[in-house]
Amino acid sequence: DAKTTQPPSMDCAEGRAANLPCNHSTISGNEYVYWYRQIHSQGPQYIIHGLKNNETNEMASLIITEDRKSSTLILPHATLRDTAVYYCIAWARFRNRDDKIIFGKGTRLHILP
Amino acid sequence: SQTIHQWPATLVQPVGSPLSLECTVEGTSNPNLYWYRQAAGRGLQLLFYSVGIGQISSEVPQNLSASRPQDRQFILSSKKLLLSDSGFYLCALKDGYYGYTFGSGTRLTVV
């Protein structure tokens, strides 16, 4: 799987949009970009994923650059409950039966009241 | 829908005691299952994964072992716990859409 690079931490004011960047310059054509978040003392939670097109769901939006070398996760109206560690993963979903996700250190997002 | 169950939620064990953490899944058959550990303030470390009954792959050499006695059951064990085994243990299930679905985790403190 392609290596991803994320800033170690970010701050965002409550109510504002939180924009979390991720660099995946070595991503291959069959690798999806996945985002998870981990709230303290809980298991990581799926947020969103995409291949080439921008995606939106009830939690967030995912913007992937045209060259697919980077992406941005957008939380449109951040709340204190969005304080968590956010992981960006580049992963080929159906490549091998025994493939596995290796998590990096992610971005620790602090929502400021 | 697929669900994953882990227990117990918290565990305090003395050094040298045995360990058994259980993970069971529902709503799927023949899943890929994974054990991760997160030490305090650290990232997620993949410990073991299994693609089927009796099939275990170890990612890092350590004081732990894993077993998969049934299709939907994944067990993490130790014969003698070390202080360094303390951490947050997570079981995960590979999902074709969501990537991984994680259990709620077990916080293990070895004293």
Interface residues (C-beta under 8 A of the other chain):
Chain A: Y32 Y34 Y36 Q38 S41 Q42 G43 P44 Q45 Y46 H49 Y87 I89 W91 R93 F94 R97 D98 K100 I101 I102 F103 G104 K105 G106
Chain B: N32 Y34 Y36 G43 L44 L46 Y49 V51 S57 E59 F88 L90 A92 G96 Y98 G99 Y100 T101 F102 G103 S104 G105 R107
